[in-house]
Amino acid sequence: MPKGNCALCHEFKELELSHIVPKFVIRYLKKTSFGAIRNMDNPNRIVQDGEKHYMLCGACEDLFSAYETKFANKFFYPYMIDSKKEFNYDQETYYFITSVSWRSLYLDILDFVKNHDAYGVDMNTLDNLIKKEKCMREYLLKKNSEIDGVENHIFFFDDLLDVEKSNAELRPHATFHRGIIIYTFFNKQLNSQATITNMMGIILFTLYSKGPEEYWENTEIHNGNGRIEARNQIVQSVCGNELTEILDLAKQKLDNISENQMSKIVDKVKADPDNFAKSKAYEDLMKDLNLDQS
Ligand SMILES: [Zn+2]
């Protein structure tokens, strides 16, 4: 294992290869995929590799992984397997969301600094992101019990949303339910900054700056006890638009799949149609096709 400074505790130690999106999500996506059809599920390369970086020492990895396991058992599997819609959350849920967003924010800041022209990042945005990263790091290390000026939200990509009705051709079910993506975005004009993580339809948002246009309903996870439901949720403005951006991006990637790849996928399905009909990929494909007709 390579040595370096751990991104969280800053100690010079052996670094582990960390997943940016928690590995239980990547494992579940692979487990519920139909062999090589994964290419069609979501052609985004990040998904298949489950982007990894040497960034945390063993102790910090272990710290995060305890919260991941709890979230997986309390939220992720019950939502995916039993279609559970109501959840009680607590401070550990807040910690988990913070830890996931922080990992991306840390790497995204490095990327923004290196390529600021390409991203069009201004100094005010960068300053705020760096400030928030520091506060989140201290909270994650348990030096502080609160994070100033940061909000965590969970948005469940469930049935019958405006975004999906108006974008049937973008295959919203297949994109969100069969996809994994994480990144930090910002809008200078509307003064919003956030990290978004799609974990197969459970979408985490951490806001570092909340512009006046942002409107959220039934999505916030406070740093304490509460209840959240996968229904009647609203996300608008910059963060809401980001959901449409993800659909557009997935559509572009799908359009770019070569004919050769496509015929391999078709052959796979033809060779084992019964198994394909039972797969989650098929279920989402049918939901999207039904949207087209309604
Ligand atoms: Zn560490």
Residues whose N, C-alpha, C, O or C-beta is under 5 A from the ligand:
A	BS01	ZN	C6 L8 C9 H10 C57 C60
